[in-house]
Amino acid sequence: AQDAGPVASGSSAPRPPVRVVLDWPAGVPDGGRHGFTPVHRAALEAALPAMGARIADALGEARRVLVLGFEELMYAPLRLATALEDATTAEVRYSTTTRSPVLAVDDPGYAIRSRLVFPAHDAPADGPGDRYAYNVAGAGFDAVVAVVDSAADTPALHAPDGLLARLAGHTDRVVLAVVPSYVPSPTPHRQEAAMLPEPLRGPAFSSYAAQDVGWLLQDLSDTVLEAPTEEREEAIQSGGAHYAESLPVEYQPSPQYQELFKAALDTSATRIARAVGTVTETVLAERGPRPVLVSLARAGTPVGVLMRRWAQHRHGLDLPHYAVSIVRGRGIDANALRWLAAHHDPADVVFVDGWTGKGAITRELAAALEEFAAAHPECGAFDPEIAVLADPGGCVRTYGTREDFLIPSACLNSTVSGLISRTVLRSDLVGPHDFHGAKFYRELADTDVSGLFLDTVAARFDEVAGAVDAEAKELLAADRAPTWEGWAAVERISEEYGIHDVNLVKPGVGETTRVLLRRVPWKILAKRGAGADLDHVRLLAEQRGVPVEEIAELPYTCVGLIHPKYTRGATGADGTAVTAK
């Protein structure tokens, strides 16, 4: 019973197989693995009666028939079996071959009574090895219809020890029906996207695990891009350069600051885990069942990794996650969008960011996607809605919380973001068919806390699960329309402090921290009584000689101000030195 040998059924020499020409409808895929539309279904339904009749004619007087599919080719053989059943009075059964070995025991109470073993006939697609057909030998079939796709109609199928010969040893008639293998004709946008490189992954690029995120970026690690903060600020404000054309020198935290980060992480991990769970459950409920997470590099990437881990931990889902570049004033990486459209349904893509400030990136993304849709209608439409961990600015409707609190990943730069720099867009480095660029700071591996951040937050998932379920349910039933309160507050602050440029007002804990790490800040506005959420801000401000002004009524926990018209050595209207110490 383990491997039933040839048992002649009615004649000493098995008859050769009969090949039936199906006239499979042109353009119809052989199954759902290639996509199957209502148009395909209608064409197949119309052709099935004639195909069933051709198979019936090839069977002759057979009264007990098995239609045998080929591994993953299941749908087409099953539909042919139902068509055959309609075209004949014979008893029709259905099964498929498999790569899975199972013990066969010839006992009436056992499910697998017999086993045929034969060599693979679809190599090199699935490699060499044995394949199996169960409950064929000894089952009393006087005809077997073997249905394979054209890729598997190889000499190995017809060999003396191949599947057809093994079947012929156990039935009077073997009929072979071949379904043409479906090869989709690539559309122009898919052909162009095929020329783009595959996403970069760790450990070759970033300290994140390969499955955590694929970076739709080009590696500029060997290019010198860093410039002193003061030079960058002067060039940016004078219009001589865009902020994305260079990189700030990576801030190296002092031992005191590193301890502050670890303390902040320990204190806020539960709150972050709850926000991660809430935003992920909201996304799964409204954009599920299998959304494609696309984080905005790099602040959104740790959040995207955590959302992916939540979905895997709570629901067993293995969500795709990519990171792409978006640049204020320049839009999102169009080549990255083309790659995504060629590999996923744009309707499934959910853009992810860490937090909102005044909502500038929210608006930038919406405008960029609208422009992309107009220029590339063949790619399909991406949803411009961003899912964020924290939305203190009231700029989005998918968020984990609207509190303005410390997210420890905002405290550092690359060392909490997989050792990846912020993204770069410069015409001499990024061509029209290139992804935006970024650097992998391998040399900072000794101070990397990216994994520590992820693992510390993920360890709290079970602890917050009950609260997340209740909160997500409440949010899904609530009115979450953006209020844009943050934008209004920024405009008010901009005018009140004589800045007159909202791009130089950076609201929220995360954005204020960025100002202190990357820009030349003028002053920090802090909400009176903010507490431990601002410990790191106060320390950075002290290290850089930036005054902190306590404000009783502030819609954010803090706001970072960059002085307008910065020049090195200048002072502000109040006499405060603008240069950083």
GULOGU-310169 format. One record per atom (N, C-alpha, C): residue in three letters; x, y, z. Coordinates in steps of 0.05 Angstrom, whole numbers, plus 5000, padded with zeros to 4 digits. Example, Ala and Ser with C-alpha at 12.3 -4.5 7.8 and 13.67 -1.06 7.14 Angstrom:
2
ala526448865156/ala524649105156/ala526449345156/ser525749555142/ser527349795143/ser525850015157/
***
This chain:
581
ala501649765000/ala500050005000/ala501750255000/gln504350235009/gln506050475010/gln506550584982/asp506950404962/asp507350484935/asp506250274917/ala503650294911/ala502350094896/ala503650054869/gly504349804863/gly505649744837/gly503549714815/pro504349684790/pro502449654768/pro500649424772/val498149474769/val496149264770/val494449284745/ala494849114726/ala493449134701/ala490449114706/ser488949274691/ser486049274695/ser484749224668/gly484548974662/gly483148894637/gly484848814614/ser487448894614/ser489248814592/ser492048794603/ser493648634590/ser496448594599/ser498148834593/ala497648984572/ala499249214565/ala497549464566/pro498249644584/pro496649894586/pro496550044560/arg494250164554/arg493950314530/arg495350594534/pro496450704512/pro497650974515/pro495551184521/pro496351394534/pro494351604541/pro493251744516/val490751834519/val489451984498/val489552284504/arg490552444486/arg490752724490/arg488252854479/val486753014496/val484453154487/val485053454483/val484253564461/val484653854456/val482354004469/leu482854164489/leu480754294504/leu479554534490/asp481254684475/asp480454944464/asp479855134488/trp481755144506/trp481455324529/trp481155614520/pro479255764531/pro478856044521/pro481256214523/ala481956364502/ala484256534501/ala484156744523/gly486356794536/gly486557014555/gly485456954583/val484356714586/val483256644613/val485456504629/pro486156614653/pro488156484669/pro487356204677/asp489356044685/asp488755764693/asp487855754722/gly487655974736/gly486755984764/gly487156254777/gly486256264801/gly486356524816/gly489156614823/arg491156434821/arg493856514828/arg494956734810/his493656784787/his494456994769/his492457224769/gly490457214786/gly488257404785/gly486057294767/phe483557334776/phe481357214761/phe479057414763/thr478357544741/thr476457764741/thr473657654733/pro471557814736/pro468957724727/pro468857674696/val470457814681/val470657774652/val471857494647/his473957424662/his475057154659/his472956944666/arg471556984687/arg469556784696/arg467456744675/ala466456964663/ala464456944643/ala465456784618/ala467856834610/ala469056694587/ala469356394593/leu470156334617/leu470556054624/leu467855904625/glu465856034638/glu463155914640/glu462055854612/ala462556024593/ala461455984566/ala462855754552/ala465455714559/ala466955504545/ala466855234558/leu466055214583/leu466054964598/leu464354734586/pro461954784577/pro460354564566/pro461754424542/ala462954574525/ala464254454501/ala466754304510/met468254404530/met470654264539/met469854004553/gly467654014569/gly466653774582/gly465853564562/ala464553644540/ala463753454520/ala466153324506/arg468253484501/arg470653364488/arg471953154506/ile472053204532/ile473153004550/ile471352754551/ala468752794551/ala466852564551/ala467252394527/asp467652524503/asp468052364479/asp470652204481/ala472752314493/ala475252174495/ala475151934515/leu473151944533/leu472951734554/leu471551474543/gly470051504522/gly468651274511/gly466551174531/glu466650904538/glu464550784554/glu465250784584/ala467250934592/ala468050934620/ala465651014638/arg465350874661/arg463050934679/arg463951044706/arg466451004713/arg467451114738/arg470051254732/val469951524735/val472151694724/val473351864747/leu475951884747/leu477352064765/leu478652294749/val478052544756/val479352774745/val481552844764/leu484152824755/leu486452864773/leu487853124767/gly487653314785/gly488953574782/gly491953554788/phe493353774784/phe496253774786/phe497153984807/glu497653894831/glu498654054853/glu496954314857/glu498254554854/glu496654794858/glu494654854835/leu494854714813/leu492954744792/leu490354584800/met488654714815/met486354584827/met483754684815/tyr483454944811/tyr480955064802/tyr480154964775/ala481954984755/ala481254904728/ala480454614726/pro481954424738/pro481154144737/pro478454094750/leu477954234773/leu475354194786/leu473054294769/arg473354524756/arg471254614738/arg470854434714/leu473054314704/leu472854124682/leu471353874691/ala471853794716/ala470453554727/ala467453604729/thr466653844738/thr463753904739/thr462553914711/ala464054024692/ala463054024664/ala462853744653/leu464753574660/leu464553294651/leu462153154663/glu461653214688/glu459353084702/glu456753164688/asp456653414678/asp454253504664/asp454053384636/ala456353294625/ala456353194597/ala456052894595/thr456052754618/thr456052464617/thr454452354641/thr453652104639/thr452251974661/thr454251824679/ala456851834673/ala458851694688/ala459151824716/glu460051664736/glu460651764762/glu463451904761/val463552154769/val465952314767/val466952394794/arg469552324800/arg470852404825/arg473152594818/tyr474152724839/tyr476252924834/tyr478352914857/ser480952934850/ser483152974869/ser485453094855/thr487653144869/thr490053264857/thr492553114866/thr494653144850/thr497253044859/thr498453234879/thr500553154892/thr501753314913/thr504653264917/arg506053454930/arg508853414937/arg509153304965/ser506953264979/ser506953195008/ser506852885011/pro508952765023/pro508852475028/pro507052415052/val505352215048/val503452125069/val503651825071/leu503551715095/leu503551425099/leu500851305088/ala501051105071/ala498650975061/ala498350705075/val495850645084/val495350385098/val492750275086/asp492950035075/asp490649915061/asp488749795082/asp487349965096/asp485449885117/asp482950035113/pro480549905115/pro478050045109/pro477550285127/gly478750305150/gly478250535167/gly480250755164/tyr482050725145/tyr484150925141/tyr483651095117/ala484251345118/ala483551535096/ala485251495072/ile487851445075/ile489651415052/ile490251125048/arg488950995028/arg489050705024/arg491450625006/ser492150794987/ser494250724968/ser495750974959/arg498150924949/arg499851154941/arg501351084916/leu501251264896/leu502951244872/leu505251454875/val507651364869/val509951544870/val511151574842/phe511751824834/phe512851874807/phe514652114809/pro516552144790/pro518352374790/pro516952634783/ala517952854794/ala516953114787/ala517153154757/his515153284745/his515153334716/his514853624710/asp515353804730/asp515154084726/asp517754224732/ala519954074736/ala522554194741/ala523454364717/pro524854584722/pro526054664747/pro524254834765/ala521754874757/ala520055064773/ala519954994802/asp519554744809/asp519454664837/asp521654474844/gly523554434826/gly525854264832/gly525153964829/pro527253804829/pro526753514826/pro525753394852/gly525053134850/gly524052994874/gly521552834867/asp520552684887/asp518252514883/asp515652684886/arg513552594871/arg510852704874/arg509052464879/tyr506552524888/tyr504852314898/tyr501952354888/ala500652124884/ala497752114879/ala496551904897/tyr494551984913/tyr493451804933/tyr490651704925/asn490051454934/asn487451334930/asn486651314901/val488651274884/val488151224855/val488350914850/ala490550804858/ala490850514856/ala488850364872/gly487450174860/gly485550004874/gly482950134879/ala482450374868/ala479950514874/ala477750444854/gly478350284833/gly476350194814/gly475650394793/phe477350584787/phe476850774765/phe477450634738/asp475550654720/asp476150544693/asp477250754674/ala477451004684/ala478751214668/ala479751434687/val482051544681/val483151774696/val483751994676/val482752234682/val483352474666/val485452634681/ala487852634671/ala490052794683/ala490053074671/val489753274688/val489653554679/val492153694689/val493853784670/val496253934678/val496354194662/asp498054384671/asp498454624654/asp500654564634/ser501054734614/ser502954684593/ser505754674603/ala506354824625/ala509054824636/ala509854554647/ala507854394655/ala508354124666/ala508053904645/asp507453974621/asp507153774599/asp509953724587/thr511653584603/thr514453554596/thr515053254590/pro517453204579/pro518152914575/pro517952744600/ala518552864623/ala518352714648/ala515552614654/leu513552764645/leu510752684649/leu510152434633/his511452404609/his510952184590/his512951964593/ala514851984611/ala516951784614/ala515851514624/pro517451294620/pro516451034629/pro515751014659/asp517051184675/asp516451184703/asp514951434712/gly513851584691/gly512451834697/gly509651794706/leu508252014711/leu505552004722/leu503651854703/leu503751904677/leu501851784659/leu502251474658/ala504751394659/ala505251104659/ala504250974685/arg504651114707/arg503851004733/arg500750984734/leu499351184722/leu496451174722/leu495550944704/ala496850914681/ala496050704662/ala496250424674/gly497850384694/gly497950124707/gly495650064725/his493850254729/his491650214748/his488950284737/thr488750334711/thr486150394699/thr486150324669/asp483850294658/asp483650214629/asp484350434610/arg483850694618/arg484150914600/arg485251154615/val487351274604/val488351534614/val488051744593/val486751964601/val486352194583/val487952424594/leu489452554576/leu491052794584/leu489753044573/ala489153234591/ala488053494583/ala490053704593/val490953874574/val492954074581/val491754354579/val491854494602/val490954774603/val493354954598/pro493155144580/pro495455314574/pro496255484599/ser498855474605/ser499855634627/ser499455934621/tyr498456074641/tyr497756354637/tyr500256524641/val501056674621/val503256864622/val502157144618/pro501857304639/pro500657564635/pro502357744618/ser501157894601/ser502558094585/ser503058334602/pro505558404607/pro506058634625/pro505158894612/thr503859054629/thr503059324619/thr505559494619/pro505459724605/pro507859894604/pro508859974632/his507060034651/his508060124677/his509359894692/arg508359644687/arg509659414700/arg512359364687/gln512559394661/gln515159364648/gln517259564658/glu516359814661/glu518160014671/glu518959964700/ala517059874716/ala517559824744/ala519459584747/ala519359394728/ala521159164729/ala524059244726/met524559484716/met527359584712/met528359704738/leu526559754757/leu527459874783/leu528559644801/pro530459714818/pro531559504836/pro529559414857/glu530159174868/glu528559074890/glu529159234915/pro527359234935/pro527859384959/pro530359304973/leu531759494985/leu534059435002/leu533059315029/arg534559135040/arg533759015065/arg536258965083/gly535658945109/gly537758885128/gly538558585125/pro540958515134/pro542958695147/pro544658845127/ala544358805101/ala546058945082/ala545459245082/phe542959315087/phe542159595089/phe540259625112/ser541059745133/ser539659785158/ser540159555178/ser539759615203/ser540059415224/ser537459275230/tyr535259335216/tyr532759185219/tyr533058915205/ala531558725215/ala531458465202/ala530258495174/ala531058315156/ala530158335128/ala527058335126/gln525658175143/gln522758155141/gln521358405153/asp522858565169/asp521558795182/asp520759015162/val522559065142/val521959285123/val523759255098/gly522559325076/gly524059355051/gly524359645044/trp526759745041/trp527160035036/trp527160085006/leu525260234996/leu525160314968/leu526860574965/leu529460524968/leu531460744968/leu533960644953/gln535660834946/gln538360744936/gln540360814957/asp542460644959/asp544460654980/asp546560864972/leu546761084988/leu548761284983/leu550761295006/ser551161065018/ser552861045042/ser555761145037/asp556661105013/asp559461185007/asp559761474997/thr557561624998/thr557661904989/thr557762095013/val559462295012/val559662485033/val557362695029/leu555562695048/leu553162865046/leu552763055070/glu554262995091/glu553863155116/glu555163435113/ala553763625125/ala554763895126/ala554164015154/pro555764195164/pro555264315190/pro552464435192/thr551264405215/thr548464505218/thr548164795211/glu550064965219/glu549765255214/glu549865315184/glu551665175169/glu551865205140/glu549265125126/arg548164895135/arg545664795123/arg543364995128/glu543165095152/glu540965275159/glu541065525142/glu543565635139/glu543865885123/glu543065835094/ala543965605083/ala543365535056/ala540465495051/ile539165355070/ile536365295068/ile534665555068/gln535265725088/gln533565965091/gln534166175069/ser536566165058/ser537266365036/ser536166275009/gly535266025008/gly534265914983/gly536465794966/gly538865784977/gly541165674962/gly541165374960/ala539665234977/ala539664944976/ala537064854990/his536164614982/his533864484995/his534964315018/tyr533264285039/tyr534264125062/tyr534863835055/ala533563725033/ala534063445026/ala536563405008/glu537963625003/glu540363594986/glu542863525002/ser542663545028/ser544963475046/ser543863355071/leu545663255088/leu544963135113/leu546263285137/pro544863315159/pro546163425182/pro548163215193/val550163315207/val552063135221/val550462985242/glu550662725243/glu549162555262/glu549762635290/tyr547762705305/tyr548062775333/tyr548962525349/gln551062555364/gln552062345381/gln551262405410/pro549362255421/pro548362325447/pro550462285469/ser550362465489/ser552062435512/ser551062205529/pro552762095547/pro551861885565/pro549361965581/gln549262225589/gln546862315604/gln544362305587/tyr544662375561/tyr542362375543/tyr541562085537/gln543461905534/gln542861625529/gln541261505552/glu542061575576/glu540561475600/glu537761595600/leu537461845591/leu534861965590/leu533061825570/phe534261745547/phe532761595527/phe531761325539/lys533461185552/lys532660925563/lys530460955584/ala530761165601/ala528761215621/ala526061285608/ala526161455587/ala523761535573/ala522461295560/leu524061115549/leu522960875536/leu521560695556/asp522760655579/asp521560485599/asp518960605609/thr518860875611/thr516461005622/thr514261005601/ser514861035576/ser512861075556/ser512160835539/ala513560615543/ala513260375526/ala510360275526/thr509060275549/thr506260175551/thr504460365535/arg504860625538/arg503160815523/arg503560795493/ile506060745485/ile506660705456/ile505360445446/ala505660235462/ala504459975453/ala501460005450/arg500160155467/arg497360195465/arg496660345440/ala498160555434/ala497660715409/ala498260545385/val500360375385/val500960205362/val498560015358/gly497659885379/gly495359705376/gly492859835366/thr492360075376/thr489860215368/thr489960295338/val492260405329/val492360485301/val492360245283/thr493660025292/thr493659785275/thr490959655273/glu489559635295/glu486859525294/glu484959695277/thr485259955278/thr483660135261/thr484260085232/val486760055225/val487560005197/val486459735188/leu486759535204/leu485759265196/leu482759265193/ala481259415209/ala478359425207/ala477459585183/glu478859795176/glu477959965154/glu479359925128/arg481859815129/arg483359775104/arg484259485100/gly483259305117/gly484059025116/gly482858875092/pro483258615091/pro484458455112/pro487458435112/arg488758515089/arg491658485088/arg492758745076/pro492858965091/pro493959215081/pro496959195076/val497959355058/val500759385053/val501759635067/leu503459605087/leu504359835102/leu506759965087/val506560225084/val508660375070/val509360615088/ser511560595102/ser512260805121/ser513761025107/leu513461265117/leu514961495107/leu517661515121/ala519761445106/ala522361435118/ala523261715128/arg524461735152/arg524961495168/arg523361495194/ala522161715201/ala520661725227/ala518361525227/gly517161475204/gly514961285203/gly515760995204/thr518260935198/thr519160665195/thr519060495221/pro520060605244/pro519760445269/pro516760385275/val515060575269/val512160535274/val511060325255/gly511960325230/gly511060115211/gly511959845220/val514359825230/val515359565240/val513659465263/leu513059655282/leu511459575305/leu508659495297/met507459635278/met504759565269/met504759285256/arg506859235241/arg507158965229/arg507358755250/arg508958815271/arg509258615293/arg506658575308/trp505058795312/trp502558765325/trp500658575309/ala500458635283/ala498758465266/ala499558175266/gln502158125268/gln503157855268/gln502657725295/his503057875317/his502757765344/his499857715351/arg498057895344/arg495257875352/arg493557725331/his494357735306/his492557615285/his493957415267/gly496557365271/gly497957185254/gly498357275225/leu498157545221/leu498457655194/leu501357735188/asp502257675164/asp504957745156/asp504657965136/leu504458215145/leu503858445128/leu506358545114/pro506258595088/pro508558715074/pro508958995086/his511559075088/his512159345098/his514559455082/tyr514159685071/tyr516359825056/tyr516660105068/ala518960225062/ala519460505070/ala520160665045/val518860895042/val519261065019/val519961345028/ser521061505010/ser521861775016/ser519761975007/ile519262175025/ile517562405018/ile519062645027/val519162855010/val520763095015/val518863335013/arg518863495034/arg517163725034/arg517963915012/gly516063994996/gly516564164973/gly517264014947/arg517863764950/arg518663604926/arg516863364922/gly515263284942/gly513363064939/gly514562794946/ile512962594941/ile513762314947/ile515262194923/asp516961994928/asp518561864908/asp516661724888/ala516461834864/ala514661724843/ala515561454834/asn518161404833/asn519061134825/asn518360924846/ala518461004871/ala517560814892/ala514560744888/leu512960944882/leu510160894877/leu509760714853/arg511260754832/arg511060574809/arg511760294816/trp513860254833/trp514559984841/trp512259864857/leu511160014876/leu508959914892/leu506559834875/ala505860004855/ala503559954838/ala503959704821/ala506459644815/ala507059404799/ala506959144815/his507359174842/his507558934859/his505158894878/his503559104881/his501259084900/his498959254888/asp496559204899/asp494259364892/asp494559634907/pro494759854892/pro494960114906/pro492760164927/ala490360044923/ala488260084942/ala488859954969/asp490759764970/asp491559634995/asp493659785010/val494959984997/val497160125010/val496260315031/val497460295055/val496860475077/val499460615084/phe499560875081/phe501961035088/phe502061075118/val504461055129/val504861055158/val506961265165/asp506361425186/asp508361615196/asp508361605226/gly510361735238/gly510561725267/gly508561895282/trp508362145273/trp506562335287/trp505962565268/thr504162735275/thr503562975259/thr504463215276/gly505363425262/gly505963675275/gly503763865268/lys504264015247/lys502164195237/lys500664075213/gly501663845203/gly500363715181/gly501563775153/ala503963875153/ala505163945127/ala505663695110/ile506563485121/ile507063235106/ile504463115097/thr502363135114/thr499763035107/thr498763165081/arg499163435080/arg498263575056/arg500163515032/glu502763495038/glu504663435017/glu504063165004/leu503362965020/leu502762695009/leu500262704992/ala498162835002/ala495662854986/ala496162984959/ala497663204959/ala498163344934/ala499863174915/ala501863044926/ala503662874910/ala502162644898/leu500462514913/leu498962284902/leu496962364881/glu495762604884/glu493962704864/glu495462754838/glu497862874840/glu499562924817/glu500362664804/phe501162464820/phe501962204809/phe499662064794/ala497262074806/ala494961944793/ala494362074766/ala494662334764/ala494162474739/ala496262394718/ala498762364727/ala500962304708/ala501062004701/his500161834720/his500261544715/his497661404721/pro495561464706/pro492961344711/pro492961044709/glu494860934694/glu494960644690/glu495860504716/cys496960644735/cys497960524759/cys495760484780/gly493560624777/gly491460614798/gly491860824819/ala489960854836/ala489961074856/ala490760984883/phe492561134896/phe493461084923/phe491661254942/asp490961154965/asp489461294985/asp491361485000/pro490861745000/pro492761935013/pro492661945043/glu490761795055/glu490561805084/glu492961675098/ile494061815118/ile496361725133/ile495461605160/ala496561385167/ala496061275194/ala498461345211/val497961475234/val500161565251/val499861455280/leu502061445294/leu502061365321/leu500661585338/ala501461835334/ala500362065350/ala499562285331/asp497262395335/asp496162615318/asp495462855336/pro497362985349/pro496663215365/pro495763455348/gly496363455322/gly495463675306/gly492663655295/gly491363415299/gly488663375289/gly488663385259/cys490663255246/cys490963275217/cys490063025202/val489662805216/val488862555203/val486562425218/arg485362215206/arg483162075219/arg483961795228/thr486361715222/thr487261445231/thr489761485249/tyr489361435274/tyr491561495293/tyr491261315318/gly493461295333/gly493461145358/gly492561315381/thr493261575380/thr492461765401/thr492762045390/arg491362235403/arg491762515395/arg493262665417/glu494362515436/glu495962645457/glu498662715445/asp499862945455/asp502563025447/asp504462935469/phe505462685466/phe507162575486/phe509862485474/leu511662415491/leu514362345482/leu514362065469/ile515062055444/ile515561795430/ile518561765429/pro519761585444/pro522661575446/pro524161555420/ser522861445399/ser524261435373/ser524761715362/ala523361915373/ala523962195364/ala526362305378/cys527362175399/cys529562285415/cys532262265400/leu532462075382/leu534962025368/leu534562035338/asn536662005323/asn536562005295/asn536761715284/ser538861655269/ser539061395257/ser539261165277/thr540361215300/thr540860995319/thr538360885331/val536061005325/val533460885333/val531760825309/ser532960855285/ser531460815260/ser533060635241/gly534160425252/gly535560225236/gly538160315224/leu539360535235/leu541860645226/leu541660765198/ile539260855191/ile538860975165/ile538661285168/ser539861425150/ser539761715150/ser536961815141/arg536562065144/arg534162175130/arg534662165100/thr532562185084/thr532862145056/thr533962385041/val535162325018/val536662525002/val535462534974/leu535062774965/leu534162814937/leu535763044925/arg537762964908/arg539463154895/arg539963064867/ser539663244847/ser539663174819/ser542163034810/asp544463094822/asp546962964813/asp547262684824/leu545562614843/leu545662344856/leu543262174849/val540962304845/val538462154841/val537462224813/gly537562034795/gly536662084767/gly533662044765/pro532562094741/pro529662074737/pro528561794741/his530261584740/his529261314743/his530461184768/asp531361344787/asp532561244812/asp530661294835/phe530861124855/phe529561184881/phe531061404894/his529761554912/his531161744929/his533361594945/gly535261734955/gly537561614968/gly537461634999/ala539261485011/ala539661495040/ala542261355047/lys543261395071/lys545761275079/lys545261075102/phe546860865102/phe546860665124/phe549360715140/tyr548960805165/tyr551160875183/tyr552060625198/arg553460445184/arg554460205196/arg556260255220/glu557760475217/glu559760545237/glu558560615265/leu555860655266/leu554560725291/leu553260485304/ala553960245295/ala552659995305/ala552959975336/asp555160065347/asp555560035376/asp553560195392/thr552460405381/thr550460575396/thr547660535385/asp547260325369/asp544560285357/asp542660175378/val540360305381/val538260215399/val535660155384/ser535860125358/ser533360075342/ser531959825352/gly533459605356/gly532159355365/gly531159385393/leu532659525410/leu531759565438/leu529059705439/phe528759915422/phe526260065421/phe523959875413/leu524259725392/leu522159545382/leu521459335402/asp523559205413/asp523058975431/asp521759065457/thr522559305467/thr521359405492/thr518459465489/val517659585466/val514859655462/val513259395456/ala514359215440/ala512858975433/ala512458795457/ala514258815477/ala513858655501/ala511458735517/arg510258975511/arg507959065526/arg505359005511/phe505458875488/phe503058835471/phe500858685487/asp501658465499/asp499558305514/asp498358465537/glu499958625549/glu499058785572/glu496858985564/val497059095540/val495159305532/val492959195514/ala492858935508/ala490958825488/ala488058895495/gly487258865520/gly484558925527/gly483859215523/ala485559385532/ala485059675529/ala484959755499/val486659625483/val486659685454/val484059605441/asp483059365448/asp480459275436/asp478259475442/ala478159565467/ala475959755474/ala476360025461/glu478860115460/glu479460385448/glu478960385418/ala479860175405/ala479460155376/ala476560145369/lys474959995384/lys472059985379/lys470860255383/glu471660405403/glu470560675408/glu471360865385/leu473860845377/leu474761025355/leu473360965329/leu472960715323/leu471660645298/leu468760755296/ala467560795319/ala464760895320/ala464761205323/ala467061325327/ala467161615332/ala467561775307/asp466962035309/asp467562225288/asp470562305290/arg472162205271/arg475062255273/arg475962445251/ala474162605241/ala474862795220/ala477062985229/pro479063035213/pro481163225220/pro480063495227/thr481163615248/thr480363885257/thr482264095247/trp484764025241/trp486864205234/trp487464415255/glu486864345280/glu487364535301/glu490364615303/gly492064415297/gly494864465298/gly495764675279/trp494764665255/trp495464865234/trp494665145243/ala492265165254/ala491365435263/ala493165535285/ala493965355304/ala495665435326/ala498365525316/val499465385296/val502065455285/val501965735271/glu499865785256/glu499566045244/glu499466265265/arg498066215286/arg497866415308/arg500566465321/ile502066245327/ile504666275339/ile506566415320/ser506466345294/ser508166465274/ser507866765274/glu505366865275/glu504867145274/glu505667275301/glu505067145323/glu505567255349/glu508567305354/tyr510267125344/tyr513167145348/tyr514567275324/gly513067375306/gly514267525284/gly515867355264/ile515167105261/ile516566925244/ile515466935215/his512866935213/his511466965187/his512166745167/asp512866505177/asp513466275159/asp512766025176/val510565895169/val509765665185/val511865435184/asn513565425163/asn515465215161/asn517665235182/leu517865475195/leu519865515216/leu518665475244/val516165395245/val514865335271/val514465025271/lys515664895290/lys515564605291/lys514164515317/pro511564455315/pro509964385339/pro510164095347/gly509864045373/gly509763775383/gly512463675393/val512463475410/val514963375422/val516863265401/gly515763115382/gly517462995361/gly518763205344/glu517163395334/glu518363605317/glu520263785331/thr519663845356/thr521464015372/thr524163875376/thr524063615381/thr526563465384/thr528163465358/arg526763445335/arg528163455309/arg529563725306/val528263945314/val529464205312/val532064215327/leu532064115352/leu534364115369/leu536663935359/leu535963725345/leu537863535335/leu539063615308/arg537463755291/arg538263785263/arg538464075254/arg536964255267/arg536764525257/arg538164715276/val537964985271/val538965185289/val536665315302/pro535865225326/pro533465325339/pro533865605351/trp531665755352/trp531766025364/trp530866005393/lys528565875398/lys527665835425/lys525565605425/ile525065505449/ile523165295453/ile520865395470/leu518465355461/leu516065415477/leu515165155490/ala514865155517/ala514164915531/ala511664965548/lys509764775546/lys507364805562/lys507964775591/arg507064965607/arg507664965636/arg506664705648/gly508364565664/gly507564325678/gly507664075660/ala509064085637/ala509163855619/ala510463615631/gly512463655649/gly513663425663/gly515663275648/ala515763005653/ala517962835642/ala517962815612/asp515762875599/asp515762855569/asp517763055557/leu518563265572/leu520363465562/leu523163455574/asp523763255590/asp526463235602/asp528663245581/his528263085560/his530363075539/his530463335524/val528163465520/val528163725506/val529663935522/arg529263945548/arg530564135565/arg533664085565/leu534363825565/leu537263765565/leu538563845539/leu537263785516/leu538363865491/leu538464165488/ala536464305498/ala536364605497/ala538664715513/glu539164595536/glu541364685553/glu544064645539/gln544364415527/gln546864345513/gln547364535490/arg545264625477/arg545564805454/arg545165095460/gly544765165485/gly544465445492/gly541965575481/val539765425481/val537265515470/val535365575493/pro534165815495/pro532365875517/pro529765715515/val528665635538/val526065505539/val524065695553/glu521965755539/glu519965945549/glu517465785557/glu516765805583/glu514365665593/glu511865815586/ile509965675575/ile507465805566/ile505065655580/ala503265815592/ala500965685606/ala499065565586/glu498265705565/glu496365615546/glu497765545520/leu498265285515/leu499565195491/leu498264945482/pro497364935456/pro495864695447/pro497564445444/tyr500264485444/tyr502064255443/tyr503664245470/thr504964025474/thr506764005497/thr509064195494/cys510064225470/cys512164415465/cys512264495435/val513564705429/val513864805401/val516764905398/gly518064815376/gly520764915370/gly520565135349/leu521965355354/leu522065575335/leu524765605323/ile524865625296/ile527365675282/ile527265975274/his529366115280/his529366405275/his529366455245/pro527666635235/pro527566695207/pro530066845198/lys530766815172/lys533066955160/lys535566915176/tyr536166665181/tyr538466595197/tyr541066655181/thr542966785195/thr545766805185/thr547566745209/arg549866625203/arg551566555224/arg552566795240/gly552466785266/gly553367005283/gly551267215288/ala548767185277/ala546667385280/ala545267345307/thr543767545315/thr542167535339/thr539267595331/gly537467495348/gly534667545343/gly533867825353/ala531267885348/ala530268155356/ala530468205385/asp530467985401/asp530668015430/asp533567995440/gly535467985421/gly538267975429/gly539267695434/thr537567495431/thr538367215435/thr540167125412/ala542367005418/ala544166905397/ala542866685381/val543066695355/val541766505338/val543566255334/thr546166295334/thr547866065328/thr547765865351/ala548265615344/ala548365405364/ala551065385376/lys551165305402/lys553765265415/lys554664985410/
***
